[in-house]
Amino acid sequence: MTTREQILDLKQRIGTSIIGQDAVIERLLIALLTNGNVLMEGLPGLAKTRAIKTLAKHIESKFSRIQFTPDLLPADVTGSEIYFEEGGKGQFK
């Protein structure tokens, strides 16, 4: 099975769980193939979480979800490095 066939098969398998969201599925696959990121926004009930869970299941990957709130900062998601100076030598941890 070629890479193209594998991707089309994955798209079809996700499409059986997520009806009518072909553009979303395509964008998720593009992000996956290009090592990109996806920010899913939309009204409740539009299968955002289900789409990602389904993709993760079919590629045998880990799934995690972040609930955004007005006070959430980028560092809360990505973490941050702190500079420590010990014995005249500085180090980021």
N, C-alpha and C positions, 0 to 999 in steps of 0.2 A: 504494500500500500504506500503510495507516494505521500509526501508531506501535505500536498494540496488536498488529497483525498482524506487524509486524517483530519485536517482542519474542517473540511466540509462535513465529515461525519460527526465531529464534535459539535459543530454548529447545529446540525440536525438533531442530535441528542438533547442539546440544551433547549432547542425549539419545541421539543415535545412537552417540556415542563413550563416554558414561558411562552405563552401564546400572544401573538400580535406585537411582539417587541423585537422584530428582526434587526432594526437599526441599533438597538441597545446591545444585542448579542454580538453583532459585527464589531462594534466599538470595543466591547470587552475583549474579543479575540485579538483585535489590532493591538490593544494595550498589552495583552499577554505576549504576543509575538515580538513586540518592539521593546519589551522590558519597561513599559510605561506605567503610569498611575492613572487611576480613575476616581473621580469624585462623583458619586451618584447622588443627585438631588431630584426631588419630586414629591408629589403629594403622597400621603399614606395610601397603601393598598395597590401600588403600581408594580409590585414584584421586584423591587430593587434588591432587597436582601436575598430573596429566593433566587434571583438570577446569579448572584455571586456565589451563593452556597452550591447551586447546581453546577456551575463552572468548576468550583473547587473540588466537588465530588468526582466529576468526570476526569479531572486531570490528577486525581489522588493527591491533592494539596491541602494545606492547612487554611482554614477560614477564620478571620477575626473581623469584628465590626466595631466602629467607633461611633457613638452617638454624639453629634455635635451639639454644643450649647453656646449661647452668646458669649460666655466668658472663656471658651476654650482657646488656647494659644497654640501656635505651631509647635513650640517646644514641648507642649504637653503630649504631642503625638510622636515627634521625632526624637525627643530627648535633647540634652545639651551637654556640652563639655565644660568642665570647671577647671580652671588653672590652679594647681597646687604648687607651692614653692617649698621644697624640702632640702635643707642643707646646701643652699646656693644653686640648686638645680630645679628648674621648673618642669612641670609635667601636666599635660591635660589628661583628665580622667573623666 
